[in-house]
Amino acid sequence: MKDIKIHPTAFIEKNVKIGKNVEIGPFCIIRSGAKIGDNCKFTAYCEIRKDVEVGNNTTMGSRCTISAGAKIGENCTIKYGFVLTDTPDITKNNEKKIGSIGNNVKIGANVVLMPGFSIGNNSIVGACSQVGKNIGINEIWYGNPAKKVI
């Protein structure tokens, strides 16, 4: 099956699309409607929620959680403990505020991307950062709250 390696303890719901050469580690959960690109790797305990899209060549360390409907670009490296959160927007009939991550992004360990904010292409977010603003293209941010460094 397209060189896909799924650990026996991983749980994959119905209607998930998985590309070639993908590795899904122990205790990962991939929810319905998710689309995983080619050459992706999820280490352990990752949860890819409903309708998430993950681009080609993206890797996630253990214990990453990606909220429903989020989009992750290609060639991203996301270290362990990353959380992309969402929240209902009470001003818009409880529509979810969902963030996204561009291409070629590097995210350190234990980072939280707050609801509705995005990280632009080729950017870096340092470990233990809490991102509560949009990060543009080719920027470096870190801290709690995260601040632009470059």
PECORFEN-V483672 format. One record per helix or strand of 2 or more residues. SS is the DSSP state (helix for helix, strand for strand). FROM is the first residue (numbers start at 1). TO is the last residue. If there is no record, write none. Layout:
SS | FROM | TO
SS | FROM | TO
//
This chain:
strand | 5 | 6
strand | 11 | 12
strand | 17 | 18
strand | 23 | 24
strand | 29 | 30
strand | 35 | 36
strand | 41 | 42
strand | 47 | 48
strand | 53 | 54
strand | 59 | 60
strand | 65 | 66
strand | 71 | 72
strand | 77 | 78
strand | 83 | 84
strand | 86 | 89
helix | 90 | 92
strand | 95 | 98
strand | 100 | 101
strand | 106 | 107
strand | 112 | 113
strand | 118 | 119
strand | 124 | 125
strand | 130 | 131
strand | 140 | 143
strand | 146 | 148
//
